Amino acid sequence: MSAPSFSRILVPLDGSRLAEQILPIVSGIVRHCGGELILLHVLEPAPPEQIHGEPHLAIAEEAARYLENISQQLVTHTIATRIVIISADREAVAACIAHQARALEVDGIALTNHGHGGLRGLLFGRIAQQVLQQAELPTLVVRALRNRHGTLQPASFQRLLVPLDGSLESERAVPLAWHLASCLPARVLLAQIVPTLERLSLSESAPAVFLPSATAALLELERERAEQELQQMAATAPAGTTVTIAVRQGDVVDELARLTTEADLVVMTTHGRAGLPGWLAGSVAARLLERISVPLLLVPIS
């Protein structure tokens, strides 16, 4: 199996400044780790006149001028770029993006989540989620903030947060995290959240009611096991990488949101089903994205 990489990255843009908020983040990664950004615009069959109060890119010539302007700004920061313009026709926007990702053999996709439909709204729960599922590639997502505008100055990354849940599935994000930690370079925080008695799932709460002392003891053992596993994972880090661990107790989204104050980028799988609570199961990434401004690099599990 080849070593993980996140260097050739497809960046869908709809012409809005909101969508451009991903550019400093993804260009910061490419600037340090090498590679190129492929700037993509999908021409929609019935585009609106405006998008987020800005003129919409309705024809190929407009899209080309727009992407070329973005490309020239990135080149000043030594970021290699390529431009691709395609037409969605009858195909869904997410399917177009996923198809191009496969055709161009990219390592991943980077986009902003905002809005409510099409490229007019790269909403995590819809387009970005569909892109990740259909392309089956690591996807870098950041929540759009309407008051966050500025230059395309590449971002810097000094701290990576890698949430784990005790499952082999969640550990699939670790090799990519080690790769990024080496080339950025950045220090890594490995984290796992274990529940309190109040945060047990429904299936686990019944025994806790009748055997609270025993359940508390089991939760303490779970915390100790989590610390040992994180220490073992930390030992696999590349030479020279600074790794720390954190085991917190409580609600997974609450605790991870607090830990992101110590991170510039979160690298995690989209779900994991083992471990006591299956903490990364389901919609944790989507719920976390609603709470934080730190970008998420999501590694899909097929």
Order of alpha helices (4+ residues) and beta strands (2+ residues): beta-alpha-beta-beta-beta-alpha-beta-alpha-beta-alpha-beta-beta-alpha-beta-alpha-alpha-beta-alpha-beta-alpha-beta
